[in-house]
Amino acid sequence: MSKNRQKSLEKNLDEKADSGESEKRPDGSASEQEKLLAGYPGAALLVAADGSVLHSNAKAAGLEALIEHDAAPEIKNLIEEARSQGSVAAGSVSLNSAKGVIVLEITVIPGLGKTDEMVVMARDMTMERNLRTALVESRQRYKDLVEVSSDFSWEVNPEGEFVFVSPRGALGFQAEELINRKAGDFVISPEKFSPLPFVSERPLDKVEIWMNHKDGSTACVILSCVPLMAEEDGKQLWKGTRGVCRNVTEERENESALTRVRRREQRLNYIVGAIGDEVEPDNMINVAATATVRALGVAGCRIYRRGEENTFMSAAEHGNTEGLDELDAKLATLDSSDQVVEITVGKWRVLATATNYRQRVNGALSIWKAASGDGWKDDHRLLIGDIANQLGIANEQISNHERIVALSRTDGMTGLLNRRAFYEEEIPRRVKRLEHSRQKAALFYVDMDNFKLVNDIQGHQAGDDALLFLRDMLMEMSRPGDVIARLGGDEFALWLDGISEKVSEDRAARLIEASRKMRQFSGDDDHPLGISVGVAMFDPENGESIGDLMARADAAMYEVKNKGKGGYHMAPPGSPNRASKDNKTAKEKTP
């Protein structure tokens, strides 16, 4: 059929369908047949065996046009099928019209009237088909949205048993594994809910519950539900509940992990802040130990520093340390490759790790709690590592501070205390201690004789060797608790605690005797290198000031210089005024 004829037919079909016109047949029995066809609510017509239309009702104009113009071959095929098989034939026909696709349901019934005549009935199924399609699409859309927005949907009966679970199953179970099982059996601590969401008789939205997973783990789900109600004897009775659940376990775990990270940061910031607020470097480790115990809620903490012999030395501790005598030995093998070690010492469960600075172990950190309690958590292991990193920096800062202090207190060449450290730190501290113990002490002033000629004639290297020789000699003549200082140039001082005047004089005589070996460094034979020693005794009973004591020792030393050098002189225990006067007189006579 040509396109123009098709369009003409579609227009004719629409017009006839709208007008309801039907051609009159000249057959004598038309009135009786028309009555029969008119009783059918849709389009109906009577056709002969060859398919020609004999009679039609008022609504069959469009159907008649289809048959006459052979626009719907399917209809003629149904007519032929009914005629040849002598039984009802039915089928559907889709037609294009100006109003869209029209769907007709065609039924052909043979054997009415004359045996070769058949009734053709048509029912417009367009609206019903469209509604059915729309309904199917809507149901599929709703199903898809439910499945996307939830992990599983469910329904329980009045006994609280699952009667439906979405095909994908839930909580690691297949759907069939959950059917007829009580929903409450999967809820953790169901007694905390009133009512239990799965059997709620009122709508609930976004209720968070924890449930048991098939693999033994727990799952957090967000539940929303509506009750199923039915009216019986005028009353609304609860018949079950249906709803959806969304698994938010991963989200909750992520939130929990983030919370733990923030809590660790807060604790670490507290410890770092406490260390940073401490002005005195020597006290930083003590503050860190105290802050660690408080921040981590442990029984105790001990912080170590690594000494020159690579051994750990306890630098600070806080908390209960009872029964931890073996801890230091157990940590001796810690090195930078160790992460965090857990050991048991007596009644304590200990967590320890090394502190590092630039890949070098410079100490260790240990915390402990009762072994009878719970084990260490991951947060503790992470925190002790973070704290150790900060302590590694703190240990290095303290070491640097100690090196700076040592440099500021010691003489660069000899390694002895310098003038400032000797006068301002050591002597005042020792005098105060002696005032408490009421013991005596001796202050030696030692000055090298003819030292300038050594440098001028032998050179500065010989001068340095002579200074180091005198240092070694003073160290050999002193005890472990004595103090030796280089006051500058060729001047030295020696402080001896708890010594009598007689012993001091013997020590001075031995020094002079030993100093004869220094002549090997002399500038020339006429000016031998030696020492002059002035000794002043300190007696706390006299109430003498440190300045007066030093003046007496200095005056005694100059007394030797004035008498020809190379000897010692014991300063008289006179008054401070007398010592000052002697000091002035001695200096005036110095060549």
WOFENNOR-V478735 format. One record per run of one state. SS is the DSSP state (2 for helix, 1 for strand, 0 for the rest). FROM is the first residue (numbers start at 1). TO is the last residue. If there is no record, write none. Layout:
ss=<SS	SS>
from=<FROM	FROM>
to=<TO	TO>
This chain:
ss=<0	2	0	2	0	1	0	1	0	2	0	2	0	1	0	1	0	1	0	2	0	1	0	1	0	1	0	1	0	2	0	1	2	1	0	2	0	2	0	1	0	1	0	1	0	2	0	2	0	1	0	1	0	2	0	1	0	1	0	1	0	2	1	0	1	0	2	0	1	0	2	0	2	0	1	0	1	0	2	0	1	0	1	0	1	0	2	0	2	0	1	0	2	0>
from=<1	3	20	30	39	43	48	53	57	61	69	73	86	89	98	100	111	118	125	126	150	152	158	161	166	170	171	173	174	175	179	182	183	187	188	190	193	197	200	204	213	218	233	235	248	249	278	281	297	300	307	312	320	327	331	341	346	348	358	360	371	378	410	411	417	418	419	438	441	450	451	459	460	477	483	489	491	498	501	522	524	525	527	528	530	539	540	543	546	563	568	571	576	590>
to=<2	19	29	38	42	47	52	56	60	68	72	85	88	97	99	110	117	124	125	149	151	157	160	165	169	170	172	173	174	178	181	182	186	187	189	192	196	199	203	212	217	232	234	247	248	277	280	296	299	306	311	319	326	330	340	345	347	357	359	370	377	409	410	416	417	418	437	440	449	450	458	459	476	482	488	490	497	500	521	523	524	526	527	529	538	539	542	545	562	567	570	575	589	591>
